[in-house]
């Protein structure tokens, strides 16, 4: 089994990544470390900035992940600022902003940043969906207000572990795992 380090201070993200990457024969080692996150207009910029900082501190290969909720009627807000927005106004604040708005389409994006052989790579996954009228379920982050398309109108939080079948993070992790597996086999 191949091993990759996942640098995150978020135990929920680690468990999700560990479960998904196990399917690809990749063992994930948790590096519980906070690192600076640039406030930027794209998730890719945020991830690449953090990777450059971490390259000086962590032995490769390792990866990080950043995610954002992009609400179409709010011109992509909160987007790359999702973590800050969640900490400050949370799900209830987003729902207040959405009050009376009929257009509730949203995209949840995940960008994985990988450092291997002194090179930086990014992988992006997306899940299309909608913002719920109220928070439902008890998982973390924006999961109680995001309804992925084609999952019976349930929020990520209501899906529980089934979220891992359709999540934005799964999609970016799968892209990375597939690329990493091909790279390791060639070596």
C-alpha positions in Angstrom: 0.0 0.0 0.0 1.3 3.4 -0.9 1.4 6.2 1.7 0.6 9.9 1.5 0.6 12.4 4.3 -2.5 14.6 4.6 -1.8 17.9 6.3 -4.9 19.2 8.0 -6.1 20.3 11.4 -9.6 19.1 10.6 -10.4 15.5 11.8 -13.6 15.4 9.7 -11.6 16.0 6.5 -9.0 13.5 7.5 -11.5 10.7 8.1 -13.3 11.4 4.8 -10.0 11.3 2.9 -8.8 8.2 4.7 -12.0 6.3 3.8 -12.0 7.3 0.2 -8.3 6.8 -0.5 -8.3 3.4 1.2 -10.4 2.2 -1.8 -7.4 3.1 -4.0 -4.9 1.3 -1.9 -3.4 4.5 -0.5 -2.7 4.7 3.2 -3.2 8.2 4.6 -1.1 9.5 7.5 -2.5 12.4 9.4 -0.2 15.4 9.9 -2.3 17.5 12.3 -0.9 21.0 11.6 -2.3 24.4 11.0 -0.7 26.5 8.3 -1.3 29.9 6.8 -4.1 30.2 4.3 -3.9 33.1 1.9 -7.2 35.0 1.3 -7.4 34.9 -2.5 -10.0 34.8 -5.3 -9.6 31.1 -6.1 -9.1 27.9 -4.2 -6.2 27.0 -6.4 -4.3 30.2 -5.3 -5.0 29.4 -1.6 -3.8 25.8 -2.0 -0.6 26.7 -4.0 0.4 29.4 -1.5 0.0 26.9 1.4 1.9 24.1 -0.4 4.9 26.4 -0.9 4.9 27.3 2.8 4.5 23.6 3.8 7.2 22.4 1.4 9.8 23.8 3.8 8.4 22.0 6.8 6.9 18.7 5.7 8.7 15.7 4.0 7.0 14.8 0.8 4.8 13.3 -0.6 2.0 15.1 1.1 -1.3 16.8 0.2 -3.7 19.4 1.5 -7.3 20.3 0.6 -9.3 23.4 0.6 -13.0 23.6 -0.2 -15.6 26.3 -0.8 -19.3 26.7 -1.3 -20.1 28.8 -4.3 -23.7 30.1 -4.3 -24.7 31.2 -7.8 -27.2 33.9 -6.9 -24.6 35.5 -4.5 -22.1 35.7 -7.3 -20.1 32.8 -5.9 -20.0 33.9 -2.3 -18.6 32.7 0.0 -16.4 30.7 -2.4 -12.7 30.7 -1.2 -13.7 32.6 1.9 -16.0 29.7 3.1 -14.0 28.8 6.2 -14.0 32.4 7.4 -17.7 32.9 6.6 -18.7 29.6 8.4 -16.7 30.7 11.5 -18.3 34.2 11.5 -21.9 33.8 10.3 -22.3 30.0 10.0 -25.2 28.2 8.3 -27.8 30.5 9.9 -26.1 33.6 8.4 -26.1 32.0 4.9 -29.7 31.1 5.2 -30.5 34.7 6.2 -28.7 36.0 3.2 -30.7 33.6 1.0 -34.1 34.5 2.5 -36.5 35.3 -0.3 -34.1 34.2 -3.0 -35.7 31.6 -5.3 -32.5 30.8 -7.3 -30.7 28.5 -4.8 -28.2 26.7 -7.1 -24.7 26.2 -5.6 -21.5 24.4 -6.3 -19.3 22.8 -3.7 -15.7 22.7 -4.8 -12.7 21.0 -3.5 -9.1 21.5 -4.5 -6.4 19.1 -3.5 -2.8 20.3 -3.6 -0.1 17.6 -3.8 3.7 17.9 -3.4 5.6 15.0 -4.9 9.2 15.0 -6.3 9.5 18.7 -5.5 6.6 19.5 -7.9 3.1 21.0 -7.0 -0.1 19.6 -8.5 -3.7 20.5 -8.0 -6.9 18.4 -8.6 -10.4 20.0 -8.5 -13.7 18.3 -7.8 -17.2 19.8 -7.9 -20.6 18.8 -6.8 -23.7 20.7 -8.1 -26.6 21.3 -5.8 -28.8 23.7 -4.0 -29.0 25.6 -0.7 -31.7 24.2 1.6 -34.4 26.5 3.1 -33.2 25.4 6.6 -30.3 23.5 8.2 -31.0 19.8 8.3 -28.7 17.1 9.9 -25.8 17.4 12.2 -22.5 17.0 10.3 -19.9 19.7 10.1 -19.5 22.9 8.1 -22.0 23.8 5.4 -23.2 20.1 5.1 -26.6 20.8 6.8 -27.5 23.4 4.1 -26.1 21.9 0.9 -28.4 19.6 -1.1 -26.4 17.7 -3.8 -28.3 17.0 -7.1 -29.8 13.6 -7.6 -29.7 12.5 -3.9 -33.4 12.7 -3.1 -33.4 16.2 -1.7 -31.2 15.3 1.3 -28.5 17.6 2.6 -24.9 16.3 2.8 -25.5 16.1 6.6 -28.6 14.0 6.2 -26.7 11.6 3.8 -24.3 10.7 6.6 -21.6 8.4 5.2 -23.3 8.3 1.8 -22.0 11.8 1.4 -18.7 10.2 0.6 -20.2 8.7 -2.6 -21.0 12.1 -4.2 -19.0 14.7 -2.4 -16.8 17.4 -4.0 -13.9 16.1 -1.8 -14.4 12.5 -3.2 -14.1 13.8 -6.7 -10.9 15.7 -6.1 -9.4 12.8 -4.1 -10.3 10.4 -6.8 -8.5 12.5 -9.4 -5.4 12.7 -7.2 -5.5 9.0 -6.3 -5.8 7.9 -9.9 -3.0 10.2 -11.0 -0.8 9.2 -8.0 -1.4 5.4 -8.6 -0.4 5.8 -12.3 2.7 7.8 -11.3 3.8 5.2 -8.6 3.3 2.3 -11.1 5.5 4.0 -13.6 8.3 4.5 -11.1 
